[in-house]
Amino acid sequence: MELAGAECGTRALSLAFAAMAALLVGLDRETETVVFIRRTATARDLTALWVMTVTASVAAGYHFLQLCRCMASAGLGRSSSLQSKLAAWLQFLLDQGAAYATFLTTMAGLQGSLVGVFGVHKLQWMKLCNIYGRFCREIGGGVICALVATFTMAIVAAISAHRLFKLYPRGSLHSK
């Protein structure tokens, strides 16, 4: 039962941090006047940030559903060892997919954000965080939340892998 509690706890953390990342990045906007033109910066201006927002939202939804399943099975007192191998494989693959997709889109969002922070002088891309300071700070907070969510999703995937391979008796995976 200790593993079930750890799974529920890490799923709750994954849900919370993924939702915070999606909300911080997706709802962030700042309007400034640049060369006599009012311009609003949003996450949609950088595709990588928008994809990160959508991925974090989907991952938060997935972990919400899995958290409900986890709490229901804990509340009913059902053991995870009664889980079928097909369901365990599906859960393992979905947990892995959520962790990898969140990691990849977070890294893409981080890379795009760093261009906004430092600029790329050879391509004549200027630093945007000098103009949109609050926007950049909130995007930074969202990226940090997404990184923490990715880390907790990796822990969930490890628990899921442990649970899956516990269904196979020792030595049953080797060919005879």
Buried (B, 14 or more C-beta within 10 A) or exposed (E): EEEBEEBBBBBBBBBBBBBBBBBBBBEBBBEBEEEEEEEEBBBEBBEBBBBBBBBBBBBBBBBBEBBEEBBEBBEEEEEBEEBEEEEBEEBBEBBBBBBBBBBBBBBBBBEBBEBBEEBEEEEEEEBBBEBBEEBBBBBBBBBBBBBBBBBBBBBBBBBBBEBBEEBEEEEEEEEE
